Amino acid sequence: MSDDKVSMAVNAVMKFDADGNSTLDRNELSKYLDQVSNQLGKPIWPDDKKEAMFNKMDKNKDGVISIEEVKLAVKETLGIK
């Protein structure tokens, strides 16, 4: 069950991979966070919080967020080990 939740969440996030390179850059993550905020009726995150989220997710510090890094972030959020 938890694998299904992780896969669904990863697929939702990766839909914002506009250039199709299987990674998210800062702009793509920003667009994802904006859409989630809008869907939840919450204020848009300020740029500094988006940057902090990007830096937290970019575990290997290569300047993009890979699918594996998205999976790790989803698992952390859902409390899955």
C-alpha positions in Angstrom: 0.0 0.0 0.0 2.7 2.5 0.9 4.6 1.8 -2.4 1.4 2.7 -4.3 1.2 6.0 -2.4 4.8 6.8 -3.0 4.5 6.0 -6.8 1.3 8.1 -7.1 3.0 11.1 -5.3 6.2 10.7 -7.4 4.2 10.6 -10.6 2.3 13.7 -9.6 5.4 15.6 -8.9 7.3 14.5 -12.0 4.4 15.7 -14.2 6.1 19.1 -13.7 9.3 17.8 -15.5 8.6 20.2 -18.4 11.7 19.3 -20.4 11.3 15.5 -19.9 14.8 14.9 -18.5 13.5 12.9 -15.5 14.7 15.6 -13.1 13.2 18.8 -11.7 15.0 22.1 -11.8 14.2 25.1 -9.5 11.6 26.5 -11.9 9.8 23.1 -12.3 9.7 22.6 -8.5 8.4 26.1 -8.1 5.5 25.5 -10.5 4.7 22.3 -8.7 4.6 24.0 -5.3 2.5 26.9 -6.7 -0.1 24.5 -8.1 -0.3 22.5 -4.8 -0.8 25.8 -2.9 -3.5 26.9 -5.3 -5.3 23.5 -5.1 -5.2 23.6 -1.3 -6.3 27.3 -1.2 -3.1 28.2 0.6 -0.8 31.2 -0.1 2.0 30.8 -2.7 5.3 30.0 -1.0 7.8 32.8 -1.0 10.9 32.3 -3.2 13.2 31.7 -0.2 11.0 28.9 1.1 10.9 27.3 -2.4 14.7 27.6 -2.5 15.0 25.9 0.9 12.7 23.1 -0.2 14.8 22.6 -3.4 18.0 22.5 -1.4 16.6 20.0 1.0 15.4 17.7 -1.8 18.6 18.0 -3.8 20.5 15.5 -1.7 23.6 15.2 -3.9 23.7 19.0 -4.6 23.9 18.6 -8.4 21.4 21.4 -9.1 18.4 19.2 -10.0 16.1 16.9 -8.2 16.1 13.3 -9.5 13.3 10.8 -9.4 15.1 9.0 -6.5 15.4 12.3 -4.6 11.7 12.9 -5.1 11.0 9.4 -3.8 13.1 10.1 -0.7 11.2 13.3 0.0 7.8 11.6 -0.5 8.8 8.8 1.9 10.1 11.4 4.5 6.8 13.3 4.2 4.7 10.1 4.5 6.9 8.7 7.3 7.9 5.7 5.3 11.3 4.1 5.8 
